[in-house]
Amino acid sequence: MFSNFRSLIFKLDPETAHNLAIKSLKFNLIPNIFEERGDEKLFTTQLFNKTINNPIGIAAGFDKNAEVYNQLFKLGFGFVEVGTITPLSQYGNPKPRVFRLVEDEALINRLGFNNCGAQDASIRIKKDLQTGLLGINIGPNKDTQNRLEDYLIGLKTFHELADYITINISSPNTENLRNFHDQSRLDELLKEIKKEKKNLNSKIPIVVKIAPDINYVDVQKISEVLLDNDIEAVIISNTSNATREKLKDIQKHQKGGLSGKPIEEKSNLLINKFYKNLKNKIKIIGVGGVDSGLGAYDKFLAGADLIQLYTGMVYKGPNIVNSIKNDLKELLLKDGVKNFREIIGNKTKT
């Protein structure tokens, strides 16, 4: 059905189309297409000591204001991450700020953490408790005087509502945000998060979202900081403000973060670097270019314990989870695998 509508949807401005998708989910105009099947054992896994029926999540950026997370569970996602949510509402960067690169199966966005703010999102979540595993992605306001304090506000606001909280230090659309990848600054931030968790008497798992454009020499330094601060998972990776060399689409020179197929290989290589450094002590959530069973398979081989997607759904439609599972099932059964976890990191071992 989606293939019939795609050409019409793609005539709309990407941000308008996205808002229409949110409204369609909000008012249940997209049917429940989750398939209950007999392959649960093949895909069942654990995330933060909770069992989920598959390792496919939707990345932050789709449901920015925590409006449709329960509807996304109905599309089959094993976990959902909302946000990025900042303490105060903000408009983000001027429009137009989202661009489809159809020839490259990619998006470029320079949204700039547009969202309704932490109070609005928290009220909404309290009124509509999640039916699956929910992550909340937090970040600082553009004009804040204290970015570190903004992260602490996000933690205090959501620690009793989320199943995990993601510290977003990797958006390319908030000026100098990626400075938190510096070893000392990252350590300072995570120590403050850890201290605040103790003050709150909270056991909320903390996840850190990493940029794809870091140098490989920094992987070991960042890994050490993550391990020292008892971080429970890392998301690899966010959008790229580089990786433009092989793009074909006329929109390729737009400023912003690139997502989709062009960053798939870059993401997989970085996942593999972190996998070798983290040695199974921190879970890896792999993001970047996943839109098929083979794409998911390659992420697991590189070392990802779970995967997330967003751009893939833009191009493949709301049935993407079932499509990935169908393709992945064939690949896993061909390998004689009883659960996908058996192949995690196998690329490193061969």
C-alpha positions in Angstrom: 0.0 0.0 0.0 2.8 2.4 0.9 4.4 2.0 -2.5 1.2 3.3 -4.1 1.2 6.4 -1.9 4.9 7.1 -1.8 5.0 9.2 -5.0 2.2 11.4 -3.6 3.8 11.7 -0.2 7.1 12.7 -1.8 5.4 15.6 -3.5 5.0 17.2 -0.1 7.7 19.0 1.8 9.5 16.4 4.0 8.6 18.1 7.2 5.0 18.5 6.1 4.9 14.8 5.2 6.4 13.9 8.6 3.8 16.0 10.5 1.1 14.2 8.4 2.5 10.8 9.4 2.5 11.9 13.1 -1.2 13.0 12.8 -2.1 9.8 11.0 -0.6 7.7 13.8 -2.1 9.9 16.4 -5.6 9.4 15.1 -5.1 5.7 14.3 -5.4 6.3 10.5 -2.5 3.8 10.0 -3.8 0.3 10.9 -2.1 -2.0 13.4 0.2 -4.0 11.2 2.2 -5.8 13.8 2.2 -9.5 13.0 2.1 -12.1 15.8 4.0 -15.0 14.4 5.9 -18.1 15.6 9.4 -16.6 15.2 9.6 -14.9 18.6 12.5 -17.1 19.8 14.5 -16.0 16.8 14.3 -12.3 17.7 13.6 -12.1 21.5 16.3 -10.2 23.4 16.9 -8.3 26.6 17.3 -4.5 27.0 18.0 -3.1 30.5 16.8 -6.4 32.1 13.5 -6.3 30.2 12.5 -8.8 27.6 11.5 -7.3 24.2 10.1 -9.3 21.3 12.6 -8.0 18.7 15.8 -5.8 18.6 14.4 -3.2 16.1 13.8 0.2 17.6 12.8 3.6 16.1 15.4 6.3 16.6 14.8 9.6 18.3 13.8 12.3 15.8 10.6 10.6 14.5 8.4 11.1 17.6 10.1 14.3 18.9 7.3 15.3 21.3 6.3 11.9 22.6 2.9 11.9 20.8 2.7 8.5 19.1 5.1 6.1 20.9 2.3 3.6 21.7 1.2 3.6 18.1 4.7 2.9 17.0 4.7 -0.2 19.2 1.7 -1.3 17.2 3.8 -1.1 14.1 6.0 -3.8 15.6 9.0 -1.9 17.0 10.6 -3.7 19.9 11.5 -0.4 21.6 10.8 3.3 20.9 12.9 6.3 21.6 11.3 9.8 21.6 12.9 13.2 21.5 15.3 15.0 21.5 13.5 16.9 24.3 15.0 20.0 25.8 14.0 21.7 29.1 12.2 24.6 27.3 10.2 24.5 24.1 12.0 25.8 21.1 11.2 26.3 17.4 14.6 25.0 16.1 16.3 26.3 12.9 14.5 28.2 10.1 12.6 26.3 7.5 13.1 24.6 5.1 15.2 22.3 7.3 14.6 18.8 6.0 15.6 17.5 2.6 15.0 14.2 0.8 17.9 12.9 -1.2 15.8 10.4 -3.1 18.6 9.2 -5.4 20.7 8.4 -2.4 17.8 7.0 -0.1 18.9 9.6 2.4 17.7 12.7 4.4 19.6 15.8 5.4 18.1 17.7 8.3 19.0 20.8 10.3 16.0 20.8 12.5 17.9 22.0 15.6 16.0 20.2 18.5 12.6 21.6 17.6 10.3 20.3 20.4 7.6 21.4 22.8 9.8 21.1 25.9 10.2 18.8 28.9 7.1 19.8 30.8 4.8 19.3 27.8 6.2 15.9 27.0 6.2 14.7 30.6 2.5 15.6 31.0 1.6 13.7 27.8 3.5 10.6 28.9 1.9 10.5 32.3 -1.5 10.6 30.6 -0.6 7.8 28.1 1.7 5.3 29.8 3.9 3.4 27.5 2.8 -0.2 26.4 6.4 -1.1 25.5 10.0 -0.2 26.3 10.4 3.6 26.0 13.5 5.6 25.8 13.6 9.4 26.2 16.4 11.3 24.4 17.4 14.6 26.1 19.5 17.6 25.0 20.1 21.3 25.9 18.3 24.3 24.7 20.1 26.3 22.0 20.3 29.5 24.0 20.9 27.9 27.4 23.6 29.4 29.7 24.4 26.0 31.1 24.2 22.9 28.8 25.2 20.5 31.6 22.4 21.8 33.8 19.9 21.3 30.9 20.9 17.6 30.8 20.3 17.3 34.5 16.8 18.9 34.1 16.0 16.3 31.5 17.1 13.5 33.9 15.1 14.9 36.8 12.0 15.3 34.6 12.0 11.9 33.0 13.8 9.4 35.3 10.5 8.1 36.6 8.8 8.0 33.2 11.3 6.4 30.9 12.8 2.9 30.7 16.1 4.6 29.7 17.4 8.1 29.0 19.7 8.9 26.2 22.2 11.8 26.5 22.4 13.3 23.1 25.8 14.9 22.6 26.0 14.3 18.9 23.5 16.3 16.9 25.4 18.4 14.3 22.6 21.0 14.3 23.2 22.5 17.7 26.4 24.6 17.6 29.4 23.0 19.4 27.3 20.3 21.0 29.8 17.7 19.8 32.4 19.3 22.0 31.1 16.9 24.6 33.0 14.1 22.8 36.1 15.6 24.3 37.3 13.1 26.9 37.4 15.5 29.9 34.1 17.2 29.0 32.3 13.9 28.5 33.7 12.6 31.8 32.5 15.8 33.6 29.0 15.5 32.1 28.6 11.8 32.9 29.9 12.2 36.4 27.3 14.9 37.0 24.6 12.6 35.6 25.7 9.8 37.8 25.7 12.1 40.9 22.2 13.4 40.1 21.0 9.8 39.7 22.3 9.1 43.2 20.5 12.2 44.5 17.3 11.1 42.9 17.8 7.5 44.2 17.2 6.5 40.6 18.4 3.4 38.7 17.4 4.7 35.3 19.8 3.3 32.6 21.8 6.0 30.9 22.6 5.8 27.2 25.0 8.0 25.2 24.5 8.9 21.6 27.7 9.2 19.6 28.5 11.1 16.4 29.6 9.1 13.3 32.3 11.7 12.4 34.7 11.1 15.3 38.2 10.0 14.7 39.0 6.3 15.4 41.7 7.4 17.8 39.0 8.9 20.0 37.0 5.6 20.2 39.3 4.2 22.9 39.2 7.4 24.9 35.4 7.7 24.7 35.1 4.0 25.5 37.1 4.4 28.7 34.9 7.3 29.8 31.7 5.3 29.2 33.1 2.3 31.1 34.3 4.5 34.0 30.9 6.0 34.4 28.8 2.8 34.3 27.0 3.8 31.1 24.7 0.9 30.1 24.4 1.4 26.3 25.8 3.6 23.5 24.0 4.5 20.3 26.2 4.5 17.2 25.5 6.7 15.5 23.8 10.0 15.0 23.6 11.8 11.6 26.8 12.9 9.8 27.8 16.4 8.8 30.4 14.9 6.4 30.1 11.8 4.1 29.0 13.8 1.1 31.6 12.6 -1.5 29.5 9.9 -3.2 26.1 11.5 -3.0 24.2 11.9 -6.3 21.2 14.0 -5.4 21.0 17.7 -6.2 20.3 18.4 -2.5 23.6 16.9 -1.4 25.2 20.3 -0.5 22.5 21.2 2.0 23.8 21.9 5.5 22.8 19.5 8.2 23.0 15.9 9.4 23.0 13.2 6.8 21.1 10.0 7.5 20.1 6.9 5.6 22.0 4.5 3.2 25.1 6.8 2.6 26.2 6.5 6.3 25.5 2.7 6.6 29.1 1.6 6.1 30.5 4.4 8.2 28.2 3.5 11.0 29.1 -0.2 10.8 32.8 0.5 10.9 32.4 2.7 14.0 30.2 0.1 15.7 32.9 -2.5 15.1 35.6 -0.2 16.6 33.5 0.4 19.7 32.6 -3.3 20.0 36.3 -4.2 20.2 36.9 -1.6 22.9 33.8 -2.2 25.0 34.2 -6.0 25.0 30.5 -6.7 25.7 30.4 -4.6 28.9 28.2 -1.9 27.3 25.3 -2.6 24.9 25.6 -1.1 21.4 22.5 0.2 19.6 23.4 0.4 15.9 21.9 3.2 13.8 22.5 4.3 10.2 21.1 3.1 6.9 19.1 0.1 8.2 16.2 -0.6 5.9 16.4 -4.4 5.3 17.1 -7.7 6.9 20.6 -7.7 5.3 21.2 -4.2 6.8 20.2 -5.4 10.2 22.3 -8.6 9.8 25.4 -6.5 9.0 24.9 -4.3 12.0 24.7 -7.4 14.3 27.8 -8.8 12.7 29.6 -5.5 13.3 28.8 -5.8 17.0 25.4 -4.1 17.5 23.2 -5.7 20.2 20.1 -3.9 18.9 19.3 -1.5 16.0 17.3 1.6 15.4 16.1 3.2 12.2 14.2 6.3 11.0 15.1 7.2 7.4 14.4 3.6 6.4 10.8 4.1 7.3 10.6 7.3 5.3 11.5 5.3 2.2 10.1 1.9 2.9 6.9 2.7 4.8 5.3 1.7 8.1 5.6 -2.0 7.5 9.4 -1.9 7.7 9.7 -3.9 10.9 7.9 -6.8 9.5 9.8 -6.6 6.3 13.1 -6.6 8.1 12.1 -9.5 10.2 11.0 -11.5 7.2 14.3 -11.0 5.4 16.4 -11.4 8.6 14.6 -14.6 9.4 15.7 -16.2 6.1 19.3 -15.2 6.7 19.4 -16.5 10.2 17.7 -19.8 9.4 20.1 -20.3 6.5 23.0 -19.9 9.1 21.3 -22.4 11.5 20.9 -19.6 14.1 18.3 -20.1 16.8 18.5 -16.5 18.1 20.0 -13.5 16.3 22.3 -12.8 19.3 24.5 -15.7 18.2 25.8 -13.6 15.3 26.6 -10.4 17.3 30.2 -9.4 16.7 31.0 -12.3 14.4 32.6 -10.0 11.9 35.2 -9.3 14.6 35.8 -12.9 15.3 36.4 -14.0 11.7 
